[in-house]
Amino acid sequence: MWAPEYEWAQAHGLPIGLVDMDNNRAWAPALATAPSAAAQPARALYRGWMLTAAEYDRLAQLLPLAVSLAEYLSSHQATGWYEAVATHTFPSRFLTEPTELDFTNGRRYFVKSLVKSFGQDSVLTGHQQLASFWQQQELLDGATLFVRDFVDLKPASERRFFVVRGQAMGANGAVLPEALQASIAALQPRLFYSLDVAETLTGQLVVVEVGDGQVSDLKEWSVAEFGSRVLRALAGKLTHAAV
């Protein structure tokens, strides 16, 4: 999945390397160091699969990362970003045990872990379904569920923006709607994250979710546009950056 990005970066002169998480090894790229910055270590930008906190911490032991563990979790896990954009997204709550929810008038909820959904089982429509959900998903004691009001979205309206130090970029030159610009300010000073936005059936523009940019896939983006706009922007923000 990541090979096309690796090949694009290699072909366009960005320093690149590889990591072997199974064996705790890293092949860091050779980076030119300007005399004025000789004391500054090169910082690497990770692009790859989602990592747990423990895995990301282990990666940080192998490479000096541009995104710290705390910043990674602040975008990767819902507890790190929801409060910042609560006024721009669906009303939600975090549950650590089955709790009474209001299912009157056909109300539904979309349930996720702190990172991703449970597929077709993610939509809850009644109390019994919520109560049995914990057993069905074999959730560990203390597990946190991200429970969101279910809101119907306009078909094909969802778009992924990548944000580099406060600059939001959309595929094919798309511009983040003015109504959601405040969410970018609320998420400062994160270096790199993804921002999924959509339109509800009533025409309201909403933030669907935030994700760490290092582990977010491209969705509607082409590799070439992602490389030329997002990776180039990241390289410009970092001193001696590597991908």
C-alpha positions in Angstrom: 0.0 0.0 0.0 2.8 2.4 0.8 5.1 1.5 -2.0 3.8 4.1 -4.5 4.5 6.9 -1.9 8.0 5.5 -1.2 8.7 5.4 -4.9 7.4 8.9 -5.5 9.5 10.4 -2.7 12.6 8.5 -4.0 12.0 9.7 -7.5 11.6 13.3 -6.4 14.7 13.6 -4.2 13.2 13.3 -0.7 15.4 11.5 1.8 13.7 8.1 2.6 14.3 5.1 4.8 12.7 2.0 6.1 11.9 0.5 9.5 11.5 -3.1 10.5 9.3 -3.0 13.6 9.4 -6.8 14.1 13.1 -6.7 14.6 13.6 -3.1 15.9 15.7 -2.0 13.0 15.8 1.2 11.0 17.5 2.1 7.8 17.6 5.9 8.1 18.4 8.0 5.0 21.7 9.9 4.8 20.8 13.6 5.2 22.9 16.6 4.2 23.5 18.8 7.2 24.0 22.5 6.9 26.9 23.9 9.0 24.6 26.2 10.8 22.4 23.4 11.9 25.1 20.8 12.5 24.0 20.1 16.1 20.3 19.5 15.1 19.4 15.8 14.6 17.5 14.9 11.5 13.8 14.3 12.2 11.8 11.6 10.3 8.2 11.7 9.3 6.6 8.3 9.5 4.2 7.0 6.8 2.8 3.5 7.4 0.3 1.4 9.2 -1.5 2.5 12.3 0.6 2.0 15.4 -0.5 1.5 19.1 1.0 3.9 21.6 3.5 1.2 22.6 4.5 0.6 19.0 4.9 4.3 18.2 7.0 4.7 21.3 9.2 1.9 20.1 9.5 3.6 16.7 10.6 6.7 18.5 13.4 4.8 20.0 14.6 3.8 16.6 14.3 7.2 14.9 14.1 10.9 15.9 10.5 11.5 14.9 9.0 14.9 13.9 5.7 14.0 15.6 6.0 13.1 19.3 4.1 10.2 20.8 1.8 12.7 22.6 1.1 14.6 19.4 0.5 11.3 17.5 -2.1 10.2 20.0 -3.7 13.7 20.1 -4.8 13.2 16.4 -4.9 9.4 16.2 -7.3 8.8 19.2 -10.7 10.5 19.5 -10.0 11.5 23.1 -7.2 13.7 21.8 -9.2 15.7 19.3 -13.0 15.5 20.0 -13.2 18.3 22.6 -11.2 20.7 20.3 -13.7 20.4 17.5 -16.9 19.4 19.4 -18.8 22.4 18.0 -18.0 21.4 14.5 -18.8 17.7 14.6 -21.5 15.2 15.8 -22.4 15.3 19.5 -20.5 12.4 21.1 -19.6 10.8 24.4 -17.0 8.4 25.7 -18.3 5.3 27.5 -16.4 2.8 29.6 -19.4 0.7 30.5 -23.0 0.2 29.2 -25.0 3.4 29.8 -28.6 4.3 29.1 -28.9 6.3 25.9 -31.9 8.0 24.3 -33.3 5.8 21.5 -36.6 7.6 21.3 -38.0 8.7 17.9 -35.7 6.4 16.0 -32.5 7.9 17.4 -29.4 5.9 16.5 -25.7 6.0 17.5 -22.5 5.2 15.7 -20.0 3.4 18.0 -16.3 3.3 17.5 -13.2 2.5 19.4 -10.9 5.5 20.0 -9.4 4.8 16.5 -11.8 3.0 14.2 -15.3 1.6 13.8 -16.6 -2.0 14.2 -17.8 -2.2 10.6 -21.5 -3.2 10.1 -21.9 -3.6 13.9 -21.1 0.1 14.6 -24.7 1.4 14.3 -26.8 0.9 17.5 -30.6 1.3 17.4 -31.7 0.1 20.9 -30.8 -0.6 24.5 -30.5 -4.3 24.2 -28.1 -3.9 21.3 -25.9 -1.5 23.3 -25.9 -3.8 26.3 -24.8 -6.9 24.3 -22.3 -4.9 22.2 -19.7 -5.2 24.9 -19.8 -9.0 24.9 -20.1 -9.2 21.1 -16.9 -7.1 20.5 -15.1 -8.9 23.4 -14.1 -5.5 24.8 -11.5 -5.6 27.6 -12.3 -4.1 31.0 -11.7 -0.4 30.9 -12.1 -0.2 27.1 -13.4 3.1 26.0 -16.1 3.4 23.3 -16.6 6.6 21.3 -20.4 6.9 20.9 -21.6 9.4 18.4 -25.1 10.7 17.4 -25.9 9.1 14.1 -26.3 11.7 11.4 -27.2 11.0 7.8 -24.6 12.5 5.4 -25.2 13.6 1.8 -23.9 10.8 -0.4 -20.4 11.2 -1.8 -19.9 14.5 0.2 -17.1 13.3 2.4 -13.6 14.7 1.6 -10.2 14.3 3.2 -8.0 17.3 3.9 -4.4 17.0 5.0 -3.3 19.8 7.4 0.4 20.8 7.7 1.1 23.2 10.5 -2.3 24.9 10.1 -2.5 24.8 6.3 -5.4 22.7 5.0 -5.1 21.1 1.6 -7.7 19.2 -0.3 -7.4 16.9 -3.3 -7.7 18.5 -6.7 -7.2 21.9 -5.1 -10.3 21.7 -2.9 -10.5 24.5 -0.2 -11.7 23.8 3.3 -15.1 25.5 3.7 -15.1 28.7 5.6 -17.6 27.3 8.1 -15.0 24.8 9.3 -11.9 27.0 9.3 -12.2 27.5 13.1 -11.5 23.8 13.6 -8.0 24.3 12.2 -7.3 27.0 14.7 -8.7 24.8 17.5 -6.3 21.9 16.5 -3.1 24.0 16.6 -0.2 23.4 16.9 -0.3 19.9 15.5 2.2 19.4 12.7 0.4 16.9 10.5 -3.1 15.5 10.6 -6.0 14.5 8.4 -9.4 16.2 8.6 -12.4 14.4 7.1 -15.4 16.7 6.4 -18.8 16.1 4.9 -22.2 17.6 4.4 -25.4 16.4 6.2 -28.7 15.9 4.5 -29.8 19.3 5.9 -26.8 21.0 4.3 -24.7 21.5 7.4 -20.9 21.2 6.9 -19.3 19.0 9.7 -16.0 17.5 10.7 -16.4 13.7 10.5 -13.1 12.9 12.3 -9.5 13.8 12.8 -6.6 11.4 12.2 -2.8 11.4 12.5 -1.5 12.3 9.0 1.2 9.8 9.2 -1.1 6.8 9.2 -4.1 8.2 7.2 -4.6 6.8 3.8 -5.1 8.9 0.7 -8.7 8.3 -0.1 -9.5 10.6 -3.1 -5.9 11.9 -3.3 -3.5 10.7 -6.0 0.0 9.8 -4.9 1.4 12.5 -7.2 -0.7 15.3 -5.7 -0.1 14.1 -2.2 3.6 14.0 -2.8 3.9 17.4 -4.6 1.7 19.3 -2.1 1.6 17.5 1.2 5.0 15.8 1.4 6.7 18.9 -0.1 5.0 21.2 2.4 6.1 18.9 5.3 9.7 18.9 4.0 9.6 22.7 4.0 8.4 22.8 7.6 11.0 20.5 9.0 14.8 21.0 9.3 16.5 18.0 7.6 13.3 16.1 7.2 13.0 12.5 6.1 10.1 10.5 5.0 
